[in-house]
Amino acid sequence: MLRALAPVAALLISVAFMLMGNGLQSTLLPMRAQLESFSSVQIGVLGSAYFIGFALGCWRGAVLIRRVGHIRTFAAVVAIASTSALVHALVYEPIVWWGIRFLSGACIAILFMVIESWLNEKSTNETRGLVFSVYTAINLTVISVGQLLIAFGNPEGFPLFLMASILISWAAVPVAMTKSDSPAPPENVGIRIGYLLRLSPVGFIGSFVVGVTNGAFWSLAPVVAQGDTSNASLAAIFIAVVVIGGAVGQYPLGKISDRMDRRKLIIVVSGLASVSGISLGLFGVGSQTALMVIGFVFGMFAFPLYSLCVAHANDHVEGQSFVEAASGLLLTYAAGAVAGPVLASIVISFAGAGGLFFFTCAIHLLFVGFVILRMRRREAAPEAERGDFVEAMNAGLTIIPMDTVTFGPTSPTDADETEAHAEADPATGGSDQEPPDASAAAAE
């Protein structure tokens, strides 16, 4: 294990510093925005701005990397991200914060792209699964640690912003000092949104749904958890507990899904996320104990849902299309995360703090209904064609450079085959048995 991780140790250390600083910011900014009398909708837009920037970074970041290389890109973007953290403490205008948060989202996506392309190149086929499993574990762990750093300062002061800036700045040191050769420039991937939707409606819509709910959670949960108290640690501990719950739920749920029609488990998981969401809305706001216990359960089901949806989509993808599918689903997640914070903030403005979890409950419940409808229209993928959940989880959480994004058939062949499927099965809009390769538009 140590031999496999040694070539990428410096990169993993950089990831730890970067995510610790970003995790601190993700909790600190909504809390400080509330202290500065931002409205719930303004705080929601703050979260959406981050994910708009993140999507843009995923889409166009490779252009910058190809132009100046991995190390220079990383150093430059770290400098921008570190400076952005400090600007929040100097200017307290919502529109300025939105712009800076947009910039931060783009920077974080590009930093992920540099690190992950480097990890891919330094890993072999035999070690890649181990490396990305450790990478995922580090992500979940240090984000929780970063959020808990709130306890060491006051959101009303400057030091926490300074701490976030310092941590992000430290991320540049291991990468800049590594003796490893810089990887080859990343190759961009074209994405056909229409193809992905036809290929796996449950995987595609599920990615969007999880983006809506998780984007709303990350953007607004710190404010909801803190409530009217001045206890910043409460919000940080709550977020950390939910993240830990998500980490605990990932592996067992994934292994269970490998043994059955994943859609059945998706229905159960989304349903339990809905139940725990409404329980948080009803009981968590007024009780710290209920907030933590139910929050852990919420994380166990709400956070692994994305990986389950990616794994389900991958069951219908052949090898040459895995990269396109992973890229498209991540972009779909980001689109949902742009919409989620604004929509949830509107609900909060009418229903109060518990409205955040009433919102996630409703979205998860609607997704349950959608999956049930889809199960009536297509049989499960044969067991022999199902991929491994762990591989899907690693791929689904990896940022892959994106080039063109199209929303319909990208060639006459795609259009002709789509029409042929519709004629073959008018009730479903496609044949359930068509092989899901890059040119087939199979309906789920």
C-alpha positions in Angstrom: 0.0 0.0 0.0 2.7 2.5 1.0 4.7 1.6 -2.2 1.6 2.4 -4.3 1.0 5.7 -2.5 4.6 6.9 -2.4 4.6 8.4 -5.9 1.5 10.5 -5.2 2.1 11.4 -1.6 2.9 15.0 -2.3 -0.3 15.4 -4.4 -2.4 13.9 -1.6 -0.9 16.3 0.9 -1.8 19.2 -1.4 -5.4 17.9 -1.6 -5.6 17.8 2.2 -4.6 21.4 2.6 -6.7 22.6 -0.3 -9.9 20.9 0.9 -9.3 21.8 4.5 -9.3 25.5 3.6 -12.2 25.1 1.2 -14.2 23.2 3.8 -13.6 26.0 6.3 -14.9 28.5 3.8 -18.0 26.5 2.9 -19.2 26.7 6.5 -17.8 30.1 7.4 -19.2 32.1 4.5 -23.0 31.4 5.0 -22.6 32.1 8.7 -20.8 35.4 8.2 -23.3 36.3 5.5 -26.1 35.8 8.0 -24.2 38.0 10.5 -23.9 40.7 7.8 -27.8 40.6 7.4 -27.8 38.9 4.0 -31.3 37.5 3.2 -31.8 33.8 2.8 -32.1 34.3 -0.9 -28.9 36.2 -1.1 -27.1 33.4 0.8 -28.7 30.9 -1.6 -27.3 32.9 -4.6 -23.9 32.8 -2.9 -24.0 29.0 -3.0 -25.2 29.0 -6.6 -22.4 31.3 -7.6 -19.8 28.9 -6.3 -21.3 26.0 -8.4 -21.6 28.1 -11.5 -17.9 28.8 -11.2 -17.2 25.1 -10.5 -19.0 24.1 -13.7 -17.1 26.6 -15.7 -13.8 25.4 -14.2 -14.7 21.8 -15.1 -15.6 22.9 -18.7 -12.7 25.2 -19.6 -10.0 24.5 -17.0 -8.1 22.1 -19.4 -7.5 25.1 -21.8 -5.4 26.8 -19.1 -3.5 23.6 -18.2 -2.6 22.9 -21.8 -1.4 26.5 -22.2 1.0 26.8 -19.2 1.3 23.3 -17.7 0.1 21.6 -14.5 2.5 23.2 -12.0 2.2 26.8 -13.2 -1.6 26.4 -13.4 -1.8 25.0 -9.9 0.4 27.8 -8.4 -1.5 30.6 -10.2 -4.9 29.3 -9.3 -3.9 28.6 -5.7 -2.9 32.3 -5.5 -6.3 33.4 -6.8 -8.2 31.1 -4.5 -6.2 32.1 -1.5 -6.7 35.8 -2.2 -10.4 35.3 -2.7 -10.8 34.0 0.8 -9.4 37.2 2.1 -11.5 39.5 0.0 -14.6 38.2 1.7 -13.3 39.7 5.0 -12.7 43.1 3.4 -15.9 43.8 1.5 -19.4 42.9 2.8 -21.6 43.5 -0.3 -23.6 40.6 -1.6 -22.8 41.2 -5.3 -19.0 41.3 -4.5 -19.3 38.1 -2.5 -21.2 36.4 -5.4 -18.4 37.3 -7.8 -15.7 36.2 -5.5 -17.5 32.9 -4.7 -17.9 32.3 -8.5 -14.2 32.8 -8.9 -13.5 30.4 -6.0 -15.6 27.7 -7.5 -13.8 27.9 -10.8 -10.4 27.8 -9.0 -11.3 24.7 -6.9 -12.5 22.8 -10.0 -9.2 23.6 -11.9 -7.2 22.6 -8.8 -9.1 19.3 -8.7 -8.4 18.8 -12.4 -4.7 19.3 -12.0 -4.5 16.9 -9.0 -6.6 14.2 -10.5 -5.0 14.1 -13.9 -1.7 13.8 -12.1 -3.0 11.0 -9.8 -4.2 9.2 -12.9 -0.9 9.4 -14.7 1.2 8.3 -11.6 -1.1 5.4 -10.9 -1.0 2.0 -12.7 -3.9 -0.2 -13.5 -3.1 -2.2 -10.5 -2.9 0.7 -8.0 -5.4 3.2 -9.5 -8.3 1.8 -7.4 -6.3 2.0 -4.2 -5.0 5.5 -5.0 -8.5 7.0 -5.7 -10.1 5.2 -2.7 -7.5 6.9 -0.5 -8.1 10.1 -2.3 -11.8 9.9 -1.7 -11.3 9.1 2.0 -9.0 12.1 2.3 -11.6 14.3 0.7 -14.3 13.4 3.2 -12.0 13.5 6.2 -10.3 16.8 5.6 -13.5 18.6 4.6 -14.9 17.6 8.0 -11.7 18.8 9.7 -11.8 22.1 7.9 -15.4 22.7 9.0 -14.5 22.0 12.6 -11.8 24.7 12.5 -14.7 27.1 13.0 -14.4 26.3 16.7 -11.0 28.0 16.8 -12.3 31.5 15.9 -15.3 33.8 15.7 -17.1 34.1 12.3 -17.4 37.8 13.0 -13.7 38.3 13.0 -10.9 38.2 10.4 -8.7 35.2 11.7 -10.9 32.4 10.2 -10.7 34.0 6.7 -6.9 34.2 7.2 -6.8 30.6 8.3 -8.6 29.5 5.2 -6.3 31.5 3.0 -3.2 30.0 4.7 -4.4 26.4 4.2 -5.2 27.0 0.5 -1.8 28.6 0.1 0.0 25.7 1.7 -1.5 23.4 -1.0 0.9 24.9 -3.5 4.0 23.8 -1.6 4.0 20.0 -2.1 3.1 20.3 -5.8 5.7 23.0 -6.5 8.4 21.1 -4.7 7.7 17.6 -6.1 10.3 15.9 -8.1 7.7 14.0 -10.2 7.5 14.9 -13.8 4.4 16.9 -14.8 1.8 14.8 -16.5 0.9 15.1 -20.2 -1.7 17.8 -21.1 -5.2 16.5 -20.5 -7.4 15.5 -23.5 -10.8 17.1 -23.6 -14.0 15.1 -23.8 -17.1 16.0 -25.8 -20.3 15.6 -23.9 -23.7 14.8 -25.4 -26.3 15.7 -22.8 -29.2 14.3 -24.9 -27.3 11.0 -25.3 -26.7 10.7 -21.6 -30.4 11.4 -20.8 -31.5 8.7 -23.3 -28.9 6.3 -22.1 -29.9 6.4 -18.4 -32.7 8.7 -17.4 -32.4 7.5 -13.7 -28.6 8.1 -13.7 -29.0 11.5 -15.4 -32.0 12.8 -13.4 -30.5 11.4 -10.2 -27.3 13.3 -10.7 -29.3 16.5 -11.2 -31.5 15.8 -8.1 -28.5 15.1 -5.9 -26.9 18.3 -7.1 -30.1 20.2 -6.2 -30.3 18.7 -2.7 -26.6 18.6 -1.8 -26.0 22.1 -3.3 -28.8 23.5 -1.1 -27.4 21.6 1.9 -23.8 22.9 1.5 -24.9 26.4 0.9 -27.6 26.8 3.6 -27.2 24.1 6.3 -24.6 26.1 8.3 -27.0 28.9 8.7 -29.9 26.6 9.5 -27.9 24.6 12.1 -26.7 27.7 13.9 -30.2 29.2 13.9 -30.5 32.2 16.2 -27.7 31.2 18.5 -24.1 32.5 18.4 -22.7 29.0 18.7 -20.6 28.7 15.5 -19.2 25.3 16.6 -22.7 23.8 16.5 -23.0 24.4 12.8 -19.5 23.1 12.1 -20.1 19.9 14.1 -23.4 19.3 12.4 -21.9 19.6 8.9 -19.0 17.3 10.0 -21.5 14.7 11.4 -23.5 14.7 8.2 -20.3 14.2 6.1 -19.2 11.4 8.4 -22.6 9.8 7.9 -22.1 10.0 4.2 -18.7 8.4 4.4 -20.1 5.5 6.6 -22.9 4.9 4.1 -20.9 4.9 0.9 -19.3 1.5 0.9 -22.0 -0.8 2.4 -24.7 0.7 0.2 -22.5 0.4 -2.8 -21.7 -3.2 -2.2 -25.4 -4.0 -1.7 -26.1 -2.3 -5.0 -23.6 -4.6 -6.8 -25.9 -7.6 -6.0 -29.3 -6.2 -7.2 -31.1 -3.9 -9.5 -29.5 -0.6 -8.4 -32.8 1.2 -9.0 -34.5 -0.7 -6.1 -31.8 0.5 -3.7 -31.9 4.0 -5.1 -35.6 4.1 -4.3 -34.9 2.9 -0.7 -32.0 5.3 -0.2 -33.8 8.3 -1.7 -36.9 7.4 0.3 -34.9 7.2 3.6 -33.1 10.5 2.7 -36.6 12.0 2.3 -37.8 10.7 5.7 -34.7 11.8 7.5 -35.0 15.2 5.7 -38.5 15.9 7.0 -37.5 14.6 10.4 -34.7 17.2 10.5 -37.2 19.9 9.5 -39.7 18.9 12.2 -37.4 18.0 15.1 -33.8 19.0 14.3 -34.2 22.7 14.4 -35.3 22.8 18.0 -33.1 20.0 19.5 -29.3 19.7 19.2 -29.4 16.0 19.9 -32.0 15.4 17.2 -30.1 17.6 14.9 -26.9 15.5 15.2 -28.5 12.0 15.3 -30.9 12.6 12.4 -28.2 14.6 10.5 -26.0 11.5 10.6 -28.8 9.4 9.2 -29.5 12.0 6.6 -25.8 12.0 5.5 -25.8 8.1 5.3 -28.5 8.2 2.6 -28.4 11.6 0.9 -24.6 11.7 0.1 -24.1 8.2 -1.3 -27.0 8.7 -3.7 -24.9 10.4 -6.3 -22.4 7.5 -6.5 -25.3 5.0 -6.8 -26.8 7.0 -9.7 -23.4 7.1 -11.4 -22.9 3.4 -10.9 -26.4 2.7 -12.4 -25.6 4.9 -15.4 -22.3 3.0 -15.9 -24.2 -0.3 -16.0 -25.4 0.9 -19.4 -22.1 2.3 -20.7 -19.4 0.5 -22.6 -15.8 1.2 -21.9 -15.2 3.9 -24.6 -18.0 6.0 -23.2 -17.1 5.9 -19.4 -15.2 9.1 -19.6 -18.0 11.0 -21.4 -20.6 9.6 -19.0 -18.6 10.6 -15.9 -18.0 14.1 -17.3 -21.6 14.6 -18.2 -23.0 13.4 -15.0 -20.7 15.7 -13.0 -21.7 18.6 -15.1 -25.4 17.7 -14.5 -24.7 17.5 -10.8 -23.2 21.0 -10.9 -26.2 22.3 -12.8 -28.5 21.0 -10.1 -26.2 22.5 -7.4 -26.6 25.9 -9.1 -30.4 25.7 -8.9 -30.7 24.1 -5.5 -29.5 26.9 -3.1 -31.7 29.5 -4.7 -34.8 27.3 -4.7 -34.2 26.2 -1.1 -33.6 29.7 0.1 -37.0 30.8 -1.3 -38.6 27.9 0.6 -36.8 29.0 3.8 -38.0 32.6 3.4 -41.6 31.2 3.7 -41.3 28.2 5.9 -38.4 29.2 8.2 -35.2 27.3 8.9 -36.7 23.9 8.6 -37.7 24.7 5.1 -34.3 23.6 3.9 -35.0 20.0 4.9 -38.7 20.2 3.8 -37.2 21.1 0.4 -34.8 18.2 0.2 -37.5 15.9 1.4 -39.8 16.9 -1.5 -37.1 16.6 -4.1 -36.0 13.1 -2.9 -39.6 12.0 -2.8 -40.2 13.2 -6.4 -37.1 11.3 -7.4 -38.5 8.1 -5.8 -41.7 8.5 -7.9 -39.6 9.0 -11.1 -37.5 5.9 -10.5 -40.6 3.8 -9.9 -42.0 4.9 -13.2 -38.8 4.1 -15.0 -38.7 0.6 -13.5 -42.0 -0.1 -15.2 -40.5 0.8 -18.6 -37.2 -1.0 -18.6 -35.8 -4.2 -17.2 -32.7 -4.1 -15.0 -29.3 -4.4 -16.6 -28.1 -8.0 -16.7 -25.9 -8.9 -13.7 -23.0 -9.7 -16.0 -23.1 -6.2 -17.4 -23.1 -4.4 -14.0 -20.0 -2.5 -13.1 -18.3 -2.4 -9.7 -19.6 0.3 -7.4 -16.2 1.3 -6.0 -14.9 2.0 -9.5 -18.0 4.0 -10.3 -17.7 6.0 -7.1 -14.1 6.9 -7.9 -14.9 7.8 -11.5 -18.1 9.8 -10.5 -16.1 12.0 -8.1 -13.3 12.7 -10.5 -13.2 15.9 -12.6 -12.5 15.2 -16.2 -11.7 17.9 -18.7 -14.7 18.8 -20.8 -14.7 20.4 -24.3 -17.9 20.5 -26.3 -21.3 20.2 -24.7 -24.3 19.4 -26.9 -27.9 18.9 -25.9 -29.2 16.7 -28.7 -27.9 14.1 -31.2 -24.4 15.1 -32.4 -24.5 13.3 -35.7 -27.0 12.0 -38.3 -26.2 8.5 -37.0 -27.3 9.5 -33.5 -30.5 11.0 -34.8 -31.3 8.1 -37.0 -30.8 5.6 -34.3 -32.9 7.6 -31.8 -35.8 7.6 -34.4 -35.3 3.9 -35.0 -35.6 3.2 -31.2 -38.8 5.2 -31.0 -40.3 3.2 -33.9 -39.2 -0.1 -32.3 -41.0 0.7 -29.0 -43.5 3.6 -29.1 -44.5 3.2 -25.5 -41.0 3.7 -24.1 -39.4 5.8 -26.8 -36.7 3.1 -27.4 -35.8 -0.5 -27.2 -35.0 -1.8 -23.7 -32.5 -4.3 -25.1 -30.3 -2.1 -27.3 -26.6 -2.2 -26.3 -25.7 1.2 -24.6 -22.7 2.0 -26.7 -21.6 5.5 -27.8 -23.9 5.5 -30.8 -27.0 3.8 -29.4 -29.7 6.0 -27.7 -31.1 3.3 -25.3 -34.1 4.5 -23.2 -34.0 3.6 -19.6 
